[in-house]
Amino acid sequence: MSIVNLRSHLSVPRLSSFLSCSCSRSHSHPFFFGLRFSRRSLSQFLSARCLDECSRKRHRPVQLFVRMEQFWTSGSMDKNKALVEYLQQYNIIKSDKVAETMQTIDRALFVPKENPPYLDSPMPIGYNATISAPHMHATCLELLKDHLQPGMRALDVGSGSGYLTACFVMMIGPQGRAVGIEHIPELVAASIQNVQRSAAKSLLENNSLSFHVADGRHGWKEEAPYDAIHVGAAATEIPKDLIEQLKPGGRMVIPVGHFFQDLQVVDKKLDGSVSSRDVTSVRYVPLTSRPAQLQGY
């Protein structure tokens, strides 16, 4: 597993499930892929039970990381169902609905064949884009599940491979509407091909699911308002167009920030007022223009 793949969409709290080593100073170990955390921020995520031992011995996160990688690539993880069970084991998937959806939509159909599809890591899909790690997909589905009920409308900004948009339409069903927008035409074409091989094929054919080439920062007004909006790239600030397209009572999940980013939940109340809260620290690719993305940001 390369550091490049893990730099995007890294959910820092997930590390606490595996690491048993913390330290009292700013942590610059290469395990953290160039991210630096203060003692306070690091202690929010990592277990402190080895704090005293850490000060006397060499840090061990790389050794633990190798064990994690061996687990993820073991025979038990070569099937989509096993991946879902793994996410349930670590309490990332909490609801039966999200588990059922992720079991139905096989991740392998959305990951390029040269990459291991069931590894809990983001994977490159071309054009400087990635498909998020499974634990991030699960996290976002859990946060949005009450707004992905049958008959509702959902918008997936930066739909990439089409995986999460396909999950959306499976949850909202044929009476609902799921829209994926992506500013790279080749990725839109690929996502349609991916869905046509998946369990969501019939929902694509009856227009419950659609993909469009568009600048995600401006949303997709044609199908607004949306009960749920997911943004798969980090914005420096929440785009006003997306807030406007969010239905009163709806919810948006969006990473916000520059280098240090937070996954935010944005709720629009019935009176139109908006509130937001941070859920976890993450690392996403930036929400930017097509030329900037093609040039590597």
N, C-alpha and C positions, 0 to 999 in steps of 0.2 A: 504494500500500500504506500503510495507516494505522499509526501508532505503536500505537494501541489493539490492533490485531490482533496485532502482534508482541510485545506485552508478555507474553502467555501462552505457555508452553511454549518459550521461547527457549533454545536450546542454545548457550551461550557459545562452546565450542570450535569450533563450526562457523564462527565469524567468522574464525578463523585461516586458513581456506581462501581467504579473499577479501581481507582487509585487509593492507596493507603498511606500516602506520603505527602506531607505539607511542609512548608518552611516559613520562617519568620521574616524573610527578607523578600525583596522583589525577585520574582522567579524568572530566570532567563534560560532555563533548560530548553534545549531544542525540541523537546516533546511538545512544548506549547506553541511551536510553529511560528516563532517570532513575536507572539503576544506577550506583553509584560503585565503582571498584575501586582498591585500593592498587597501588603499583608492582609488588609481588611477585605479587599475584593476576592483574593484567593481563598481566604478562609470561609467565605460564603459557599464555596463550591467543593473544596477538598476536605477530606477527613483529617482531623488534627490528632488522631490517636498515635501517630508516629512522629509527632513534632519533636520530642526530645531525641529520639533515635536519629531523626533526620539531621540534627545539628552535629552528630558525631560521626555518621557514616555517609558514604556516597549516596547520592540520590538514585532511586531505582525506577523512575517512571518508564524508561525505555524498555527495561526488562519486562515490566508489567504490560507495556504496550504490545510487545511481541506475543505475550500470552493471549492478549485480547485478539490480535490478528489471527493467531492459530485457532482460537475458538470460532471466530467469525467465518473462517474459511474451511472449517471442518465439515465432515460429511453431513452433520445434522443441519447445516445451513444451506444445503444445495437445493432446497425447495422453498417455494414461496410460503407455504404453510409454516414451515419451521422458522422462517424469518419473523412471521407474525407472532408465533409462540414465544420467540426470543424477546420481542418487544413487549409482550404481555408479562413475561417473567420479570422484567425490570420496571414494570408499572408505567410504561410509556403509553401503551394502549390500555385504556381503562374500560372502555365500553364495548359491548358485543357488536354494536353497529359498525364501529370503526374496524374492529377485527374482521368482521364478515366482509366488509368492503375491500380491505387490503388483501384478504385471501382470494377474493373474486378477481381482482385486477392484478394479473401476474406482472411483477416488476420487470421480469426478464424480457418482456415484449417491448420495453421502453428504454432499455440500456443497450448501447452498442455491443455487438457480440464479442469484441475483444476485451471487454471488461466484465468482472464478476458481478452479476446482477444482485446477488443476495448479501453482499457485503454491506455492513452498516456504515457506509461512507458515500459522499457525493461522487459522481462519476462524470467525466467529460462527455458531452454529446456533440461537440463541434462548435465552431464559431464563437469560441471563448465563453461558452455556456455550459452549465452542468445540470444534471438531475440531482436534486437534493438527496441527502442521506435519508434512509427509511425512517429513522427516529424523528427527523424533522417533519416528514410528511405526516407521521402519526401524531406528532404534537399539534400540528396545524389542524388536522381533521378533528382531533379531540376538542380543540378550542372553538371550532366552527360547527360542531355536530348539531347543536340546537337550532342552527340557522341553515341547515341542509336537510330540512324535513321534506317529505313528498310534496311536490307542487311549488317549491320555492325556486328562487333564481340566484345563481352564483356566478361570479366573475373571477377568473384566474389570470392575473396580470403577470406576464413573463411565463407563459405556459410551457415553454421549452419542449420537452419530450411528449407532453400531453398526459403524463401519468396522473397528476393530481386532478386535472380537469376531468379525466375519466372517472376517478373516484367520486368527484362531486356529483356527476350525473347518475352514478349508481345509487347514491344516497337520496337524491331528490326525485328520481324516477321519471317516467315518460311524460308526466304532466308538468314537470318542472323545466328549467332552462339553465344549462351550464354553458358558459362562454369562455373560451381561452383566447387571449390576445398575446401576440409575440411579434416583435419588429423584424425578425429575420425570416424572410419568406421560405427559405429552405427548411427551417425548423418547423414552420407551420405545415409544410407538405409532409415532412417526416412524422409529425405528430398524428396527422390524419391516417397515415399508413399504419402507425403503431396501434391506434385505436381500432382500425379495421381488423386487426388480428386478435383483438381482445374481447372480453365479455361485454364491452360497451358498444360493440359494433351496431347493434340494432337501434340504439339510442342516437347514434350519429346519423344513421340512415333516416330516422323520422324527425330529424332536426331538433331533438331535445338537447343535442350537443353540437356545438359549432366552434370552429377556430378561424381567427382572422388576423391579417397582418395589420398591425397598428402600434402606435407609440403608447406603451402601457401607462405612461404618466398622465395620459388624458382619458384613460378608461375606454369604455365602449357604450356611448349614450343610447344606441339603438335599442338595447334591451334593458336599460335602467328603468327603475331602481332595482338594486340587488339586496337580497337578504344577507348574502355573504360575499365578501371580497377577500381574496388572498393575493398577496404581492410576493413574488418569488425573488426579489432583488431589493437591495437596501437603498432607501431614499434618504437624502439629507434632511428632508422634512416631508411630512405627509402631504401628498399632492391634493390640492383643493378640489380638482375635478373628481377624484375618487371619493372624497367626503360627500360631495354633492350627489354622486350616483349611489350612495349607500342609502338604503331605505330606512325610514324611521323605525326603530326597533331592530335594525340590522347590526351586523358586526363585521369589522375588517381586521385581518391579521397582517401586519407589515413590519419588516425589519427597518429600523431607523438609526442612522448614524453614519459616520465616515469609517475610520479604521475600527474604532470601538462601536459596536452596534448593540441595540436591544430589540428583541422581538416584542412588538407592542400590540395590544388588543385595543381596538378603537370601537366604542359602542355609541351608536346614535340613538338617543332616547326618542320617545314618541313625540315630544314637543320640538324635536329638531336639534336639541343641544347635544354636544359631543363630549365624551370623556375618554381618556386613554390611560392605560397602565402598562408597565413593563412586566414581561413574563420571564424572560431569560436573556442572558448575553449570547450573541450569535456572531457568525462571520459569514456574510453573504457577498456575492458579487454585486456591484453597484447598479442601481436603476438609472440608466443613462440612455443616450441616443444610439441609434444603429451604427453610425460611423465610429463613435467612441468605443463601442463594444468590439467592433471588427478590428480596430487598431490596438486592442488590448487594454482599453480604458485609458 
